[in-house]
Amino acid sequence: MRLEEIAYLSQDEVRRLRRRATWLCSHPKCGRTWLRFLLGSYMNRALALGVDLNLRNVFRLIPNDAVHIDRFKAMGNGRKAHAFALADLPGAPVVLGTHSRCKPMLLKRPVILLTRSIPDTLVSHHIHQREGAVDVPERIADHLRTDPSPIDRLIDFYNGWAEGLDASAEPSLLVSYERLTMDAARVVTEVAAFVGLPPDAGIAAAAADDASFESMRRLELAHGAEWRDAGPGQVRTRVRRGRVGGSREDLSPDDLAIITDRCRSGLTPGAVRLLARAGTDPIPAHPTPPETHADPAR
């Protein structure tokens, strides 16, 4: 399949697409790029598409949601729903990504919710915002103490999704960044089955190899990624360290204590259950003594 030869969808076609989509939902910096490429590789093999997949054209298999697409077409943005290339392919699942909070419209269709450790998400999102020249404090310690705090926004995100999924009649699948790091092949098998693709251990193993961080880094260097331009002298990448617990190198004991206390007081019982079921520790442990941690000034 030559993706570049397949025309973009019209506004009406996108509306119809959204009505039969499975939603891939996550807060920013929870590993959606990783899961998108992992599932995209599985789809490429299971459907015998023959695509030379990279971090740009994978959006033609699993795009992000968009309502008003004309603006994105004019921008040349190939990440949105109008770029979906498999609309006419029998058996091809429709999976649309979104970072949206829980909304009634999303609960009318099946949902895959991807979670990640709250401290790791906060640090990764702070780096992402700083690289994108978003007006946030330079130091993560100062950012955590702003009002409203990014901690509270992340807690609200999970509280909303826990309440929404509990009330939804549609099926949902919970997966986590932590489980991806432990067994990406098993996770993609679960996700593939959820969206209607046949389970295949060989395809899952090959997709996990395709989506290793080393492989994705090579692809990003060779082909780039669908990404906004970096500022002068900056290099913006989607593929970073890919570690669980790496935030402890960037957070002081006081930072971690604030995050833990906010999670204990702010997460609803439903959100705690949701995160635990997904495979993410809902309440980060209080830090060990200061001498075992990174310099608080980092």
Helices and strands as residue ranges (DSSP letters): G 3-5, H 11-18, E 22-26, H 32-46, G 57-60, H 69-75, G 81-83, E 95-98, G 106-108, E 111-115, H 118-131, H 140-144, H 150-167, E 172-176, H 177-182, H 184-194, H 201-210, H 213-223, G 246-249, H 253-266, H 269-278, G 290-292
